[in-house]
């Protein structure tokens, strides 16, 4: 059985629960592909499209962080950033199309410490974005650019 046939069999099997299907698919494909193949039955916010590879027109989210978190990001010790899913972040990180709310597929996050032109900043790519209704989780990949003075 080919990979495509195995995926199709899992998705169309009505005897399996959503969670069982999700677990099986997570072993075969990326989280983005799971979201595309298997819509969440609870109506949780999901990505409409997979994150695009780096392009000149990247979608970059700008967030401020404290010094300790900034240093952990630079050191590679902080690979998941979370934010409360409140009205402020709902407006920045989601959009509605055809009555369904989707996450904006950001390509990267620029983290800032400070507010002026001398601010320390680091830009990291995003592997995945998820929302469980309470928290937005940004899974970071690698550092693209940094300004530390």
C-alpha positions in Angstrom: 0.0 0.0 0.0 1.4 3.4 -1.0 1.7 6.3 1.4 -1.1 8.1 -0.4 -3.4 5.1 -0.2 -2.6 4.7 3.5 -3.4 8.3 4.2 -6.7 8.1 2.3 -7.7 4.9 4.1 -7.1 6.6 7.5 -9.0 9.8 6.6 -12.0 7.9 5.1 -12.3 5.2 7.9 -15.5 6.1 9.7 -14.8 3.5 12.5 -11.9 5.6 13.9 -12.3 8.5 16.1 -10.8 11.9 15.2 -8.1 11.5 17.8 -7.0 8.1 16.6 -7.0 9.4 13.0 -4.9 12.4 14.0 -2.4 10.2 15.9 -1.9 7.9 12.9 -1.6 10.8 10.4 0.9 12.6 12.6 3.3 9.6 12.1 3.0 9.9 8.4 2.7 13.6 7.5 3.5 17.1 8.9 1.1 18.9 11.3 0.1 21.3 8.4 -0.8 18.4 6.2 -2.8 16.8 9.1 -4.8 20.0 9.5 -5.5 20.1 5.8 -6.5 16.4 5.6 -8.5 16.2 8.8 -10.6 19.3 9.8 -11.0 19.7 13.6 -14.5 18.5 14.6 -14.6 20.9 17.5 -14.3 23.9 15.3 -11.0 25.1 16.7 -9.1 27.6 14.7 -6.8 26.0 12.1 -4.4 27.0 9.4 -6.0 27.5 6.0 -2.8 26.9 4.1 0.7 25.5 5.0 3.3 28.0 5.9 5.1 29.2 2.8 8.9 28.8 2.4 11.0 32.0 2.8 10.2 34.5 0.1 10.8 38.2 -0.4 7.2 38.9 0.8 7.3 37.1 4.1 4.5 37.6 6.6 6.3 38.6 9.8 4.6 39.0 13.2 6.2 41.5 15.5 6.2 40.8 19.3 7.9 42.2 22.3 9.6 40.0 24.9 11.6 40.5 28.1 15.4 40.2 28.1 15.4 36.6 29.6 13.1 35.2 26.9 15.1 37.1 24.2 18.3 35.6 25.4 16.7 32.1 25.5 15.6 32.5 21.9 19.1 33.4 20.8 20.5 30.5 22.7 18.0 28.1 21.1 16.4 27.2 24.4 13.0 28.8 23.7 11.4 27.2 20.7 7.7 27.7 21.5 6.3 31.2 22.1 2.8 31.3 23.6 0.3 34.2 23.8 -3.1 34.4 25.3 -5.8 34.1 22.6 -7.5 37.3 23.6 -9.2 40.0 21.4 -5.9 41.7 20.7 -4.1 38.6 19.3 -7.3 37.4 17.7 -7.3 40.6 15.6 -3.6 40.3 14.8 -3.3 36.6 14.1 -6.6 35.4 12.6 -9.0 36.4 9.9 -12.5 35.3 8.8 -13.3 34.0 5.4 -16.7 32.5 4.5 -17.7 32.5 8.2 -14.7 30.5 9.3 -11.9 31.9 11.4 -8.4 31.0 10.2 -4.9 31.6 11.6 -2.8 34.0 9.6 0.1 31.8 8.1 3.0 33.9 9.4 6.4 33.0 8.0 8.5 34.5 10.8 8.4 36.4 14.1 10.5 39.4 15.0 11.0 39.6 18.7 12.0 43.0 20.2 13.4 44.1 23.5 13.1 47.9 23.8 11.1 50.4 22.0 13.4 52.7 20.1 15.7 52.3 17.0 18.4 50.8 19.3 16.1 47.9 20.2 17.6 44.4 20.3 15.7 42.2 17.9 15.8 38.7 16.4 13.8 37.2 13.6 13.0 33.5 13.6 11.1 31.3 11.1 8.0 29.6 12.2 7.4 25.8 11.8 3.8 25.8 12.9 1.1 27.9 14.6 -1.7 26.3 16.6 -4.5 27.6 18.7 -6.4 25.6 21.3 -9.0 28.3 22.0 -7.0 29.7 25.0 -3.4 30.0 23.7 -1.8 30.8 20.5 1.4 28.7 20.1 4.2 29.7 17.7 6.7 26.9 17.1 10.0 28.4 16.0 12.5 27.0 13.7 15.7 28.9 13.1 17.2 32.4 13.4 17.1 34.4 10.2 18.4 37.7 11.5 19.5 39.4 14.7 20.5 42.8 16.0 22.0 42.7 19.4 23.8 45.7 20.9 
